[in-house]
Amino acid sequence: MGGRGRGPMGHGGPMAMMRGEKPRDFKGTMKKLIQYLGSYRLSILVVMFFAIASTIFSIVGPKLLGNATTKLFAGVMAQIAGTGSIDFGAIGHIILEVLFLYLLSALFAYIQGWVMSGISMNITYRFRKDISEKINRMPLRYFDGTNHGEVLSRVTNDVDTVSQTLNQSLSQIVTRSRPCWACW
């Protein structure tokens, strides 16, 4: 009872949906993508700088917050022992530092996303322009022998998928590497 595109034992499900079309020329495609990205090297470096800075600030924040907790604990213990009190001024100062770091981290993450969105939009525009020029150069017999939906899919869905991936992946590559940077 199994049919084409169905999972094990003829049932559809998550495994059936995970199958996808394999790329015909992955290396060639990656070379072309890197060529498209080449003119945005400086902007990508700026994105990486802001992503790294944002990540570092978000890592340092909890460490500083730990200092506030230590001050609070030491003050409570001193109060219990009758030798001192809680230093709310120092705790307030540390909390303001943490707040400043988190705001700076959020600002850097916003700038990073904004710049990467601009790069992604420009590359998407170039993709669509190049595809349009190529379609205009193609002979009519190609369109007679090719499914209309396949052509539309390549122009819209594939370009949109690449655009979304570009917009998210570079930022995620940098920000998902946090445990390595915590060792600095």
C-alpha positions in Angstrom: 0.0 0.0 0.0 3.1 2.2 0.0 3.1 4.9 -2.5 5.6 7.4 -3.8 6.5 10.1 -1.3 5.3 8.1 1.6 7.2 7.1 4.7 7.9 3.6 6.0 5.0 1.1 5.7 3.1 3.3 3.3 2.2 6.0 5.8 3.0 9.7 5.4 4.5 11.5 8.3 7.5 13.4 9.4 10.0 11.1 7.6 8.1 11.6 4.3 8.3 15.3 4.7 12.0 15.3 5.5 13.0 14.0 2.0 14.1 16.7 -0.3 15.6 17.2 -3.6 19.4 16.7 -3.6 21.4 19.6 -5.1 22.8 18.8 -8.5 26.0 20.9 -8.1 26.4 21.9 -4.4 30.0 23.1 -4.8 29.1 25.2 -7.9 26.2 26.7 -6.1 28.2 27.5 -3.1 30.9 29.2 -5.3 28.2 31.3 -6.9 26.7 32.3 -3.6 30.2 33.2 -2.2 30.7 35.4 -5.4 27.4 37.1 -4.7 28.5 37.7 -1.1 31.9 38.9 -2.1 30.9 42.4 -2.7 29.4 42.5 0.8 32.6 41.5 2.7 32.9 44.7 4.7 29.2 44.6 5.7 29.5 40.9 6.7 32.5 41.7 8.8 30.5 44.5 10.5 27.7 42.0 11.1 30.2 39.5 12.6 31.6 42.3 14.8 28.2 43.3 16.2 27.2 39.6 16.6 30.4 38.9 18.6 30.0 42.0 20.7 26.4 41.3 21.4 27.2 37.8 22.4 30.1 38.8 24.7 27.9 41.4 26.4 25.1 38.9 27.0 27.7 36.5 28.5 29.3 39.0 30.8 25.9 40.2 32.1 25.2 37.1 34.3 28.7 37.1 35.6 28.2 40.7 36.8 24.8 39.8 38.2 26.5 37.0 40.2 28.6 39.8 41.8 25.4 41.5 42.9 24.1 38.2 44.4 27.4 37.7 46.2 27.2 41.3 47.7 23.6 40.7 48.7 24.5 37.3 50.4 27.5 38.8 52.1 25.3 41.7 53.4 22.6 39.3 54.7 25.2 37.2 56.4 26.8 40.3 58.0 23.4 41.4 59.2 22.7 38.0 60.7 26.1 38.1 62.5 25.5 41.7 63.6 28.7 43.0 61.9 27.3 45.0 59.0 24.4 45.5 56.6 23.5 45.1 53.0 25.3 47.5 50.6 22.3 48.5 48.5 24.4 51.2 46.8 26.9 48.7 45.4 24.2 46.3 44.4 22.3 49.1 42.6 25.5 50.1 40.8 26.1 46.5 39.7 22.5 46.2 38.5 22.8 49.4 36.5 26.0 48.0 34.9 24.2 44.8 34.0 21.2 46.7 32.6 23.6 48.8 30.5 25.3 45.7 29.2 22.0 44.1 28.2 20.8 47.2 26.5 24.1 47.4 24.6 23.8 43.7 23.7 20.3 44.3 22.4 21.3 47.4 20.4 24.2 45.5 18.8 21.9 42.5 18.0 19.5 45.0 16.4 22.2 46.6 14.3 23.5 43.2 13.3 20.0 42.1 12.2 19.4 45.4 10.3 22.7 45.2 8.4 22.2 41.5 7.6 18.6 42.2 6.4 20.0 44.9 4.0 22.6 42.5 2.6 19.9 39.8 2.2 17.5 42.1 0.4 20.3 43.4 -1.9 21.3 39.8 -2.8 17.7 38.8 -3.3 17.3 41.7 -5.7 20.4 40.7 -7.6 19.2 37.1 -7.8 15.8 38.1 -9.1 17.4 40.5 -11.6 19.8 37.9 -12.8 17.0 35.3 -13.1 14.8 37.7 -15.0 17.7 38.4 -17.4 18.3 34.7 -17.9 14.6 33.9 -18.5 14.5 36.7 -21.1 17.5 35.1 -22.9 16.0 31.6 -22.9 14.4 30.1 -26.0 10.6 29.7 -26.0 11.0 25.9 -26.5 12.4 25.7 -23.0 9.1 26.9 -21.6 7.1 24.6 -23.8 8.9 21.6 -22.3 9.1 22.8 -18.7 6.3 22.8 -16.2 5.0 26.3 -15.5 5.0 25.7 -11.8 8.6 24.6 -11.8 9.8 27.9 -13.4 7.7 29.9 -10.9 9.0 27.9 -8.0 12.6 28.6 -8.9 12.0 32.3 -9.3 9.9 32.8 -6.1 10.3 30.0 -3.6 14.0 29.2 -4.1 15.1 32.8 -4.1 13.0 33.5 -1.0 14.4 30.5 0.8 18.0 31.6 0.0 17.1 35.1 1.2 15.7 33.9 4.5 18.6 31.5 5.1 21.1 34.3 4.4 19.3 36.6 6.7 19.4 34.1 9.6 22.3 31.8 9.1 25.3 34.2 9.5 23.9 35.6 12.6 23.2 32.2 14.0 26.6 30.9 13.2 28.2 33.6 15.3 25.7 33.7 18.1 25.3 29.9 18.5 29.0 29.6 19.3 28.6 31.2 22.8 30.2 28.3 24.8 33.5 28.8 23.0 33.6 32.5 23.8 32.8 32.0 27.5 36.3 30.4 27.8 38.0 33.7 27.0 
